[in-house]
Amino acid sequence: MQRTLNGRAGFTLVELLAVIVIIGILAAGIFMLVRTASSRAAIAKTTAQVHAIASLVEEYKNLYGHYPVAVDADDAGYCEVNFTFKVEDGGSCSQCGNQTSNGGVLFGLCSNFIPVASRMEETTRGTNMRDRLAASFKQEAGSQEDEDIWEKKFGANRNADMFETVRNEKADQNLQALYRSYRRLHADGMVTDEVFLLCPYCGTQKYIGGVNGDAWGNALKYRVTGGAGEIVSAGPDGAFGTGDDISSGGAAVNEDED
């Protein structure tokens, strides 16, 4: 500290720089602590999501004797977790490319825990999608690819009527048990079950059953690996198959249980 021309005490430039450096170091340290705490919270939240869905996968295995099939999996074996279908179809939209369709269904993993036909019939009741979805149960859903996906979900000799499928679902005690478990997780905020507006231009709405994105905004995926069902988050880097993935790590089963 030195005296200024008016006789008052003041800081030297070196002292001011030293103070600025110290404040910068403290701020950086606080920032790192906050970021570390935030990262840990994100990992904890995503881990809870992963294991919540994995609990349903294991319950399915216990009830049916095998893990759910990964329908429409990508080249790496990952399939979507969420089950979605159109509720209201506003038609062709030049802004979003949303075309009318009989299908418009994504049979993600959670379609194994939700009465599919029942939810379609209930949710689309009174809309223009109800008849289109009903037709998809008894005729080609559109493209051959769509037809293959429906066949994987319901079998080559699936019921020719959506309402017959609804009756069968209500009689399926295993499915009803899974759906009760799904609803319990819904009450805990671990899974979602809602209708939301898909497109602001054409007014199309969708039903979604499953989970929201992980803590980094990326969708969870499902795959069958080593004979076991596994729920995976891509982790902070958003890329599957890297070291920061968060996985349920399903236990392996015997090879004859495929």
Secondary structure by P-SEA (a helix, b strand, c coil): cccccccbbbbcaaaaaaaaaaaaaaaaaaaaaaaaaaaaaaaaaaaaaaaaaaaaaaaaaaaccccccccccccccbbbcbbbbbccccccccccccccccccccccccccccaaaaaaaaaaccccaaaaaaaaaccccccaaaaaaaaaaccccccccaaaaaaaaaacaaaaaaaaaaaaaaaacccccccccccccccccccccccccccccbbbbbbbcccbbbbbbccccccccccccccccccccccccc
